[in-house]
Amino acid sequence: MSLLNVNQTKNIRKNSVLTPTNYGINTPFLFTHYSQKIPDTASSVLFFLQCVLWFFIAKKDNLAKAERQSAKEVVKALIDGLWALILPVFILVGLRSGKFTPTEAGVIAAVYALVIGLFVYIQRIKN
């Protein structure tokens, strides 16, 4: 005679899936702290290998180094791109201050980028 009848063994098999709660681990903690370790490490290693590969390719092909820009040219480029550089600051300040939600921030960013692209940088919408 067995210690467990048939119905009890079926329940054990069904409920024997290992869950974090069986071991006293908080499930949100598990996902927030451990779910991204492997993908983050893999992407970092792949990015490093890509940089090393491009370094050796550039060295082998004797690619020319970029010329250093003068301070005057850097300041001019910053001033020319100031309207575009304000956009992330505008979004972050609006979100942090509670003026709008993330969805509204996306809409505001799209409209702002459209207006700046059309009227400040004078880009045309082509068919």
SVG drawing of the C-alpha trace seen along z (x, -y; Angstrom):
<svg xmlns="http://www.w3.org/2000/svg" viewBox="-8 -81 55 83">
<polyline fill="none" stroke="black" stroke-width="0.4" points="0.0,0.0 1.3,-3.4 1.5,-6.4 -0.2,-8.7 -3.2,-7.9 -3.5,-8.7 -5.3,-12.1 -2.6,-13.3 0.3,-12.5 -1.5,-14.3 -1.7,-17.4 1.9,-17.2 3.0,-17.0 0.7,-19.9 1.9,-22.2 5.5,-21.2 6.6,-24.0 9.4,-25.9 8.3,-29.5 10.1,-32.2 7.5,-32.2 8.5,-28.6 11.9,-29.9 10.7,-33.1 11.9,-35.3 9.9,-38.4 8.9,-38.0 9.2,-41.7 12.7,-41.7 13.6,-38.7 12.6,-40.4 14.0,-43.8 17.4,-42.7 18.2,-39.5 16.3,-39.6 18.6,-42.0 22.0,-40.8 22.7,-38.4 21.3,-40.7 23.2,-43.7 26.4,-41.8 26.1,-40.3 25.3,-43.6 28.3,-45.3 30.7,-42.5 29.4,-42.7 29.8,-46.5 33.3,-46.2 34.2,-43.6 32.7,-45.8 34.9,-48.7 38.0,-46.5 37.1,-45.2 36.6,-48.7 39.9,-49.8 41.8,-47.1 40.0,-47.7 40.8,-51.4 44.4,-50.7 44.7,-48.1 43.1,-50.4 45.0,-53.5 41.9,-55.6 42.5,-59.3 41.8,-60.7 39.1,-63.4 40.4,-66.9 39.9,-68.7 37.3,-71.5 38.1,-74.9 36.2,-76.3 34.5,-78.8 33.1,-76.1 32.0,-74.1 30.1,-77.1 28.6,-77.8 27.3,-74.2 25.9,-74.3 24.0,-77.6 22.7,-76.2 21.4,-73.1 20.1,-74.8 16.4,-74.4 16.9,-70.7 18.9,-70.4 16.2,-72.1 13.7,-69.3 15.0,-66.6 15.3,-69.2 11.8,-70.4 10.5,-66.8 12.4,-65.9 11.4,-69.1 7.8,-68.7 7.7,-65.1 9.6,-65.7 7.4,-68.7 4.2,-66.8 3.0,-69.2 2.2,-66.3 2.2,-62.5 4.6,-60.4 2.0,-60.0 1.4,-63.7 5.2,-64.2 5.4,-62.1 2.7,-64.2 4.3,-67.4 7.7,-66.2 6.4,-65.2 4.6,-68.5 7.6,-70.5 9.9,-68.6 7.5,-69.1 7.2,-72.9 11.0,-73.3 11.8,-71.3 9.3,-73.2 9.8,-76.7 13.3,-77.0 15.4,-74.6 13.1,-75.1 12.7,-71.5 10.0,-70.7 7.6,-67.8 7.9,-65.9 5.3,-63.6"/>
</svg>
